[in-house]
Amino acid sequence: MRIPKRRSYLGDAGYTFIEAVFQLIVFMLFAQIVILIIMWFTQFQTIDKMKDQINWELFVFDVNQYLLHSKEFELLSRGAGIKVNAHMFGEQKIYIIEKSEKHIRKASTLGGNEIMLGFVDSATFSVNGNELLLQVTMKNGVKRERIFIVPTTSK
């Protein structure tokens, strides 16, 4: 049996125009999907940075609440932390806010520890009058600082 010449030409001809257009459409769809995936990953990085900023601001708010209700505060062991004598929640308590191994923690005289800010590399507290300067270096290298104005006089 013989193969007609016309069929042999179709098998050796390569791509047709319709096949090329179809492959171009598939490539364009794939490129769009890749662009969407890249944009999705950049949103995750933005959310991660926002999470760190939100944790910092919540920590600052928390420290500020203790300082606003304080009767007195003092610096501990060369700037490693502060001791706050505060009247909160109907009770008089002494809180110690200091840098621990990998975080800044709050301890109470009645017992208990609470992590206030995690993933901290170093933290320095310094007092100038009724101003408290807090300088923190996070594990990822980001440096943050905040000045708190305490309404009472410090010792």
Number of C-alpha atoms within 10 A of each C-alpha: 3 4 7 8 8 8 10 10 10 11 9 8 9 9 11 9 9 9 11 11 12 11 12 12 12 12 12 12 12 12 12 12 12 12 11 12 12 11 11 11 11 12 12 11 11 10 12 12 11 12 12 16 13 12 14 18 13 14 17 18 12 12 16 16 13 20 22 17 18 24 17 19 24 18 20 15 10 10 17 17 23 23 20 23 20 20 15 14 8 6 8 14 16 20 21 21 25 24 25 17 12 15 20 23 18 21 16 15 12 9 7 8 14 12 16 19 20 19 14 20 19 19 21 17 23 19 18 9 12 16 16 21 17 18 16 21 16 19 14 9 11 11 14 13 15 12 15 17 15 20 14 16 13 18 10
